[in-house]
């Protein structure tokens, strides 16, 4: 699904950026230009970021 129409960025590209180490909207924006034009994609991109980071955190084993 396209998240950023202005720059043709998909949800898969955003998730790949997160897998590669992006942990903030600023990092995603710098890498993919998300939110740098009209800004309509920001809320969707933030949801993707938060959801993916939660999944990553839940998948990590608890530290004793």
N, C-alpha and C positions, 0 to 999 in steps of 0.2 A: 504494500500500500504506500502511496506517496504521502509523505508528511509535509515536505516543503516543495510546493509547486514552483516557486520562483527559481530554485536551484536544482530541481529534480531529484531530491533526496528521499529515499525510501526508509521504511522502518527497519528493514534488514541492514541498510548501511549504518543507521544509528546504532543498532544492536552490535554490529561488527566493531564500530568505533569504541563502544563500551567494553567489548571483549578484549580490545587492544589496549585498554587502560584509561579511556576517558571516564572521568567520574563526576564531571560538572557540566553544566550547560555551556559555560565558557569554552571548555575544551572541545565539546561537540561543535559549537559554533565556529571555533577557529579551524577545526579539521574539515567540516562539511559546509560551512557558510549558512547553517540553519539559523533563522531568525535575523539575518543581516539585511533583509530587504523590507518586506511588508510586516513581518512579525506574527502573522496569523498562525504559524506552525509552532510557536513556542510552547503553548500549553500541551499540545500533543507530544512534542519532543520531551518535555519535562516528565510527562506521565510514563513514557517509554523508559526514560533514564531511571526514574525512581523504581519502577516495577522490576527492571533488569537488575539494579543494584540490590534490591531486596532478595531476589532469587539467588544472586551470587552469595549474599551474606548467609542465607538460610542453608545453602549447600556446603558451606565451610564447617568443618568439625569444630565443636566447642573446645575452647582452651581450658584446661584444668589448672 
